[in-house]
Amino acid sequence: MEQDNNRNFMLAIVLSGLVLLLWQVFYAGPEMEKERLKREQAQEFTAGKAGKPTAAQIGSDQMAPSIPAPGVGAGNTNAQTAEPGSAPVPSTFGAPSVPGGLPTATQSRDLMLAQGPRYPINTPSLSGSISLKGGRIDDLVLRKYRVKVEKDADPVTFFSPSGSKHPLYAEFGWSVAPGSNIKVPNSQTVWKTEGSGTLTPSSPVTLVHENGAGVTFKRTISIDEDYMFTIRQTVENQTSNAIALYPYGLISRHELPETEGFFILHEGLIGVLGEEGLVEVDYADILEEKSKTFKGTQGWLGITDKYWAAAIIPAAGSKYEAHFSGRESGKTSKFQTDYLLGAVTIAAGGTGEVTGNLFAGAKKVDLIDQYAEKYNIRQFDLMIDWGWFYFITKPMFHALHFFFGLMGNFGFAILAVTVIIKLLFFPLASKSYESMSKMKKLQPDMMKIRERYADDKVKQQQEMMALYKKGGANPLSGCLPVIIQIPVFFALYKVLFVTLEMRHAPFFGWIHDLSAPDPTSLFNLFGLLPFSVPTYMAIGVWPLLMGITMWIQMRLNPQQGDPTQQMIFNWMPVVFTFLLASFPAGLVIYWAWNNTLSVLQQWWIMEKNGVKVDLLENTGIRKLLNKSTKKSDKS
């Protein structure tokens, strides 16, 4: 008996702890982290006003963390480390400039786009432009995706130029070794163009710049119908001496973006870099570490949001040195990922060339996989945060996508995949439910043993074990269905939370976005009353259905002997109803449907084993009904 009580008590503690853990991971922890980061930024800004140089003092595009100078890893034995303000490349941490060299304040995006010459981009997936001043790709709009689920919502703006709100852009170019007098294009260079007038999948553009000293730089940019740019950089050396230049690529983001703040989702700097493999660095961490350096010959690096990402991909086989950097400049956080290739030596009268790629767009699973194969990009699929259960999460996505192709609705695909999962685990679950049915059938005998040996715990436990053996019951078997569901639950949660395909995917009725919580609420009678409710009170229809099915399932299980433990289990469906109300509707639909299938399976097995099913057993309602029945019989 004592062992049985201990087991039940530990199970109650584990379930209660799970609730607290989920609350900490998905709400309390992220909120505390946001507040900590805000406090740190405020403290650093205060300190910066007293001791850090301002953007105006340092100059345009030169507020960089210490970045190894060109030549590192390329055979240059005199390589140095560039200090802030020394104009190393890559480095785009400074403020945008205006005539006279003073930085501007943050301007509207449209105003910044109108400040210089541009070359338009027009594809089925992207619209935007390339800034001919600096040659940056800094204006991209995702034409196929909207900021909100409403059909008339604006498309998602992804890249924006430096000086506007939320700048994010990519840049490719050439750098020189310290002490070299070769003039290379920089952020102030105005390029000429050779092209049809618009960058499209069928018409690339070539940017041209002559440095006035016998060297001509050409940058040919092409794009496919989705989100992959190819940048071919050519240098024509018309001087009488050989020159050495170092190709680079970078992605820069100014301002700390709004993030989901969830432990299970990475947003920030990311890459698969040489021997390091997958590297994920949060914004807060890189601001603390300032910079990280990696070396390799394969991979990619960039900055990722939940659904969108920008990544630069060096040519396969090229040796590179990559950097993750983060700095505070006044009130603004600035982040950069960049790579620097080895020296390209160009003989007098000769030509040098290097090619790289830029991915800038939506993290669509099939498209990412296609790019990984087509361009031989190592582990490019890890740009999508599949998580620790990668081996379950990605196959589950493909299963959902398969049924979506058959049914045309991801909600019904979730229902179909749940049925498949239940069928796969049917034999194991059946054995578990059968043992639980036997336990429930033995409950009257268990109660007699507890009463008979109330003062002799050892004898009570011995009799209980003998009863279990005689009845063929296993007290621990009831945990198996829960345990086997945990990886599947988190894998499905990952799929619903991180994959773009689930974003704005409707089910039916009021569920217009499976990746968002159920928008209805019990507290305004699901919209019948003319007022909105706070987020924490938004207990929608599907969370309620999930709670009801969970309550029914727990009523089918054997009752706990200890009243306190039983009370904890009775309240568990209520706790989970409130907890899961803020989760994606698709996940709640899965849980409710999975509970329903489990109830049907367990009910059938109980009936098969001759166990009477009474959902109101040992409840106040049943006692009240029994009293009413007795009164009726007497009368």
Helices and strands as residue ranges (DSSP letters): H 2-23, I 24-28, H 29-51, H 55-58, E 67-68, E 81-82, H 109-113, E 118-122, E 126-131, E 137-146, E 155-159, E 168-175, E 192-200, E 203-210, E 215-223, E 228-237, E 243-254, E 268-273, G 274-276, E 277-282, H 283-289, E 291-296, E 299-304, E 308-313, E 320-329, E 332-341, E 344-346, E 351-362, H 365-374, G 380-383, H 390-407, H 410-424, H 426-441, H 443-452, H 457-471, G 477-479, H 480-498, G 500-502, G 522-524, G 535-537, H 541-556, H 563-580, H 585-608, H 620-634
